[in-house]
């Protein structure tokens, strides 16, 4: 593969979009020797990868299995890592539990949490002049929301983000041995915690998602204990990583373009829906999604052989000028906006409605409370490619 797309180059990880533009110009998927897979950069190609049934989400157990035992079964029994018929069964059960009013009923609670976090952020800014919009707002909000949704005790919430960050590091391609050790330990601790909590909910049911997941039944089927644990881990990891990074990436884009931020400030609630979709499109929080060919398939201008992988490059697809006018321009009023930040096909993100609800509440509440918000010095991007975001984003209230 031409060296213009190289994930070992920190500059590419920092800003992959110039490389994406060059790779889209190839007109077809490109083989990457370093990653050992095909990469589909164009929108139509990436969308087809996500929707083609001859491409499956096939989990390959890590070895040695005695070291990776918990990590492996947490993924083997997860919705994201399976295809029909198991995927169909798991999705019907999880969707049935979600259907009990778990999303829309969180709107008021999300607003309460935003108010509490913004109060604390304003106090911090008064003392030090700035606050970190990631650590003080974007990061705690979805963790608190998903913990409330699942029924985690408030005292245990600080455990969740470190477990999640250790596990999702495994989706990157530049892991260290230390990353691997931390991930398996997090899996062991998290799975044991969920098992204990699920047993407690079976003894004393509550009005929370873990209780409903333990209870839910469809056509005589229920979630096994391992499937329940795998589902909860996935809901936490996927349910807040995309929201944290989507908000962080979006707020940096907004505050770097004062005309766009001022548009939101002028009508925070009226612009929220389209602004959030543009935040997700413009700097997509999950950049890559792998699929494996279950048989030879012609797609994206190439033949993917049985057993080979092809990845939908979501961030590149969402900047494709064949689909998005002025694709490299951040426009909070963009409509229509058919981005694929949440995927497509049977693996479309089940948590997308919750993520959208959180973003559509947290952005206008921030704009109302702090209309003069500006970026301050010291922003630190994450050094990861697949899950793209910021570690630190200092802001001044003005």
C-alpha positions in Angstrom: 0.0 0.0 0.0 1.2 3.5 -0.8 2.8 5.1 2.3 0.5 8.1 2.3 -1.8 6.3 4.8 0.3 5.0 7.6 -1.1 4.5 11.1 2.4 4.3 12.5 2.8 8.0 11.6 1.7 10.2 14.5 0.8 12.9 12.0 -1.7 10.6 10.3 -3.3 9.6 13.6 -3.5 13.3 14.6 -5.2 14.3 11.3 -6.1 11.5 9.0 -8.3 13.5 6.7 -5.7 14.6 4.1 -4.7 10.9 3.7 -8.4 9.9 3.5 -8.8 12.3 0.6 -5.9 10.7 -1.3 -7.2 7.2 -0.6 -10.7 8.0 -1.8 -9.2 9.1 -5.1 -8.0 5.5 -5.7 -11.7 4.7 -6.5 -11.7 1.3 -4.8 -10.8 -0.4 -1.6 -7.1 -0.6 -0.9 -5.1 -3.5 0.7 -3.1 -2.5 3.8 -0.2 -4.9 4.5 0.4 -3.5 8.0 -3.2 -4.1 9.1 -3.7 -7.2 7.0 -7.0 -6.1 5.5 -8.8 -4.2 2.8 -9.8 -0.6 3.6 -12.9 1.0 2.0 -12.5 4.8 2.1 -15.4 6.0 -0.1 -18.9 6.5 1.3 -20.7 4.1 -1.0 -18.0 1.4 -0.5 -18.0 1.8 3.3 -21.8 1.7 3.4 -21.8 -1.4 1.3 -19.3 -3.1 3.6 -21.6 -2.5 6.6 -24.7 -3.8 4.8 -23.4 -6.8 2.8 -24.5 -10.1 4.3 -21.5 -12.0 2.9 -19.4 -10.0 5.3 -19.7 -10.9 8.9 -18.5 -9.8 12.3 -16.4 -12.8 13.1 -14.6 -12.8 16.5 -11.3 -14.6 16.6 -10.4 -15.7 20.2 -7.1 -14.3 21.5 -4.4 -16.8 22.5 -3.3 -18.2 24.8 -6.9 -18.8 25.8 -6.2 -19.3 29.5 -4.8 -15.8 29.6 -7.6 -14.2 27.6 -10.5 -16.4 28.9 -12.7 -13.6 30.2 -11.9 -11.2 27.3 -12.8 -13.9 24.8 -16.2 -14.9 26.2 -17.2 -11.3 26.8 -16.8 -10.8 23.1 -18.0 -14.2 21.9 -21.3 -13.6 23.6 -21.7 -9.9 22.7 -24.2 -8.5 20.2 -21.5 -6.6 18.3 -19.4 -9.7 17.6 -22.1 -12.0 16.2 -24.1 -12.6 13.1 -27.5 -14.2 12.6 -29.0 -16.4 14.0 -27.3 -15.6 17.4 -27.2 -11.8 16.6 -30.9 -11.9 15.8 -31.7 -13.6 19.1 -29.5 -11.3 21.2 -30.8 -8.2 19.5 -34.4 -9.1 20.0 -33.9 -9.7 23.7 -31.8 -6.5 24.3 -34.2 -4.4 22.2 -37.2 -5.7 24.1 -35.5 -4.7 27.4 -34.7 -1.2 25.9 -38.3 -0.8 24.7 -39.5 -0.5 28.3 -39.1 3.3 28.2 -35.5 3.4 29.1 -34.4 6.1 26.7 -36.9 8.9 26.5 -37.5 8.7 30.3 -33.9 9.8 30.8 -34.4 13.2 29.3 -35.1 15.0 32.5 -32.4 13.1 34.4 -29.9 14.1 31.7 -30.8 17.7 32.1 -30.4 17.5 35.9 -26.9 15.9 35.4 -25.9 18.6 32.9 -26.9 21.3 35.4 -24.9 19.7 38.2 -21.8 19.3 36.0 -22.1 22.8 34.6 -22.4 24.3 38.1 -19.2 22.5 39.1 -17.5 23.5 35.9 -18.4 27.2 36.4 -17.1 27.1 40.0 -13.8 25.6 38.8 -13.5 28.3 36.1 -14.0 31.0 38.7 -11.2 29.6 40.8 -8.7 28.8 38.0 -10.0 30.6 34.9 -10.6 27.4 32.9 -12.1 24.0 33.2 -11.6 20.8 31.1 -14.7 20.3 29.0 -13.8 16.6 28.6 -13.1 15.6 32.2 -15.6 18.0 33.8 -18.5 17.6 31.3 -18.3 15.4 28.3 -16.8 12.4 30.1 -18.8 12.1 33.3 -22.2 12.8 31.7 -22.6 9.6 29.6 -21.0 7.5 32.4 -23.5 8.8 34.9 -26.4 8.3 32.4 -25.5 4.7 31.5 -24.8 3.9 35.2 -28.3 5.3 36.1 -29.8 3.4 33.2 -28.3 0.1 34.2 -28.9 0.6 37.9 -25.3 0.8 39.1 -24.9 2.2 42.7 -23.7 5.8 42.6 -20.7 4.9 44.8 -19.4 2.4 42.1 -19.6 4.8 39.1 -15.9 5.7 39.4 -15.0 2.1 38.6 -16.7 2.2 35.2 -14.7 4.5 33.0 -11.2 3.0 33.9 -12.6 -0.5 33.1 -14.1 0.7 29.8 -11.0 2.6 28.7 -8.8 -0.4 29.4 -11.1 -2.7 27.3 -11.6 -0.5 24.3 -7.8 0.0 24.0 -7.9 -3.5 22.5 -9.6 -2.1 19.4 -6.5 -0.1 18.5 -3.6 -1.4 16.4 -0.6 -0.1 18.4 -1.2 -1.9 21.7 1.5 -2.7 24.2 1.9 -5.8 26.4 0.8 -3.5 29.3 -2.3 -2.5 27.5 -3.1 -6.2 27.0 -2.7 -7.0 30.7 -4.8 -4.1 31.8 -7.6 -5.1 29.3 -7.9 -8.7 30.6 -7.8 -7.6 34.2 -10.5 -5.0 33.5 -12.6 -7.8 31.8 -12.2 -10.1 34.8 -13.1 -7.4 37.4 -16.0 -5.9 35.3 -17.5 -9.3 34.5 -17.4 -10.4 38.2 -19.0 -7.1 39.3 -21.8 -7.4 36.8 -22.4 -11.1 37.8 -22.8 -10.0 41.4 -25.1 -7.1 40.5 -27.3 -9.3 38.3 -27.7 -11.9 41.1 -28.7 -9.1 43.4 -31.3 -7.8 40.9 -32.7 -11.3 40.5 -33.2 -11.4 44.3 -34.5 -7.8 44.5 -35.7 -6.5 41.1 -35.5 -2.8 40.4 -36.7 -0.5 37.6 -33.4 -0.6 35.8 -32.0 -2.1 32.6 -30.0 -4.9 34.4 -33.2 -6.1 36.0 -35.0 -6.0 32.7 -32.1 -7.8 30.9 -32.1 -10.5 33.5 -35.9 -10.8 33.2 -36.6 -10.3 29.5 -37.8 -13.3 27.5 -38.7 -13.6 23.8 -40.1 -16.8 22.2 -39.0 -18.8 25.2 -35.4 -17.5 25.1 -33.6 -15.6 27.8 -30.1 -14.1 28.1 -27.6 -16.5 29.7 -25.5 -15.1 32.6 -22.5 -14.7 30.3 -24.6 -13.0 27.6 -26.1 -10.6 30.2 -22.6 -9.7 31.3 -21.3 -9.3 27.8 -24.3 -7.1 26.9 -23.8 -4.8 29.9 -20.1 -4.4 29.1 -20.9 -3.6 25.5 -23.6 -1.1 26.5 -21.2 0.7 28.8 -18.3 0.8 26.4 -20.2 1.6 23.3 -22.8 3.6 25.2 -20.4 6.3 26.4 -17.2 6.1 24.3 -19.0 7.5 21.2 -20.8 10.2 23.2 -17.6 11.4 25.0 -15.6 11.5 21.8 -18.4 12.8 19.6 -19.0 15.7 22.0 -15.3 16.4 22.5 -14.5 16.3 18.8 -17.5 18.4 18.1 -16.9 21.1 20.7 -13.3 21.5 19.4 -14.7 22.0 15.9 -17.4 24.4 17.1 -15.1 26.6 19.2 -12.5 26.7 16.5 -15.1 28.2 14.2 -16.7 31.2 16.0 -19.4 31.7 13.3 -20.6 28.1 13.9 -20.5 28.4 17.7 -22.3 31.8 17.5 -25.0 30.2 15.4 -25.6 27.6 18.1 -25.6 30.2 20.8 -28.2 32.3 19.0 -30.6 29.4 19.0 -29.3 26.5 21.2 -32.3 24.3 21.1 -33.3 25.0 17.5 -29.9 24.1 16.1 -29.2 21.2 18.5 -30.4 18.3 16.2 -28.5 19.3 13.1 -25.4 20.5 15.0 -25.1 17.2 16.8 -25.3 15.3 13.5 -22.6 17.5 12.1 -20.4 16.9 15.1 -20.7 13.2 14.5 -20.1 13.5 10.8 -17.3 16.0 10.7 -14.9 14.3 13.1 -16.3 10.8 13.6 -15.7 9.3 17.0 -15.3 5.7 15.7 -13.2 5.7 12.6 -13.1 2.0 11.5 -15.3 -1.0 11.6 -14.0 -4.5 10.5 -15.9 -7.2 8.7 -14.8 -10.6 7.5 -15.7 -12.4 4.3 -17.7 -15.6 5.0 -17.1 -16.4 1.3 -15.5 -14.7 -1.7 -17.3 -11.4 -2.4 -16.8 -8.6 -4.9 -17.2 -5.3 -3.2 -15.7 -1.8 -3.2 -14.1 -2.6 -6.5 -12.1 -5.5 -5.3 -12.5 -9.2 -4.5 -12.4 -10.0 -0.8 -11.5 -13.7 -0.4 -13.1 -15.9 2.2 -11.5 -15.2 5.6 -10.0 -11.9 4.6 -11.1 -8.7 6.4 -12.3 -5.4 5.0 -12.9 -2.3 7.1 -15.4 0.4 6.5 -13.5 3.7 7.1 -16.3 5.6 8.7 -14.4 8.9 9.2 -13.3 9.0 5.5 -16.8 8.0 4.3 -18.3 10.9 6.3 -16.0 13.4 4.4 -16.7 12.0 0.9 -17.5 15.0 -1.3 -19.6 12.8 -3.6 -22.2 12.6 -0.8 -21.6 15.7 1.3 -21.4 19.1 -0.3 -18.3 21.1 1.0 -17.5 17.9 3.0 -14.5 19.5 4.8 -16.6 22.4 6.0 -18.2 22.2 9.4 -21.8 23.4 9.1 -24.1 23.1 12.1 -27.1 23.6 9.8 -26.2 20.8 7.4 -29.4 19.0 6.3 -29.7 16.3 5.0 -26.8 14.6 6.7 -26.7 10.9 5.9 -23.5 10.1 7.9 -22.7 6.6 9.0 -21.0 7.5 12.3 -23.3 4.9 14.0 -22.8 2.3 11.4 -25.4 0.7 9.1 -27.1 -2.6 8.5 -27.7 -5.1 11.3 -24.9 -3.7 13.4 -26.3 -0.2 13.4 -25.6 1.1 17.0 -28.3 0.1 19.3 -27.3 2.9 21.6 -27.6 5.6 19.0 -30.9 7.1 20.3 -29.4 7.4 23.8 -26.2 9.0 22.5 -28.2 11.5 20.4 -30.4 12.4 23.3 -27.4 13.0 25.5 -25.7 15.2 22.9 -28.9 17.1 22.0 -29.3 18.0 25.7 -25.7 18.7 26.7 -24.8 20.9 23.8 -27.6 23.5 24.1 -27.3 23.6 27.8 -23.6 24.4 27.5 -24.3 27.1 24.9 -27.0 28.7 27.1 -24.9 28.7 30.2 -21.6 29.7 28.7 -22.1 31.6 25.4 -18.7 33.2 25.5 -16.9 29.9 25.8 -13.4 29.8 24.1 -10.7 27.2 23.7 -7.8 27.7 26.1 -4.2 26.5 25.8 -3.2 22.9 26.6 -5.6 20.7 24.6 -4.3 17.1 24.3 -5.6 14.8 21.6 -5.8 11.1 22.2 -3.1 9.1 20.5 -5.6 6.5 19.2 -6.9 6.1 15.7 -10.0 3.8 15.8 -11.6 5.6 18.8 -10.8 9.2 17.9 -11.1 11.9 20.6 -9.4 14.3 23.1 -7.9 13.6 26.5 -7.9 17.2 27.6 -9.7 20.3 26.2 -9.3 23.3 28.5 -11.9 26.1 27.9 -12.4 29.5 29.3 -15.9 30.8 30.2 -15.1 34.4 29.3 
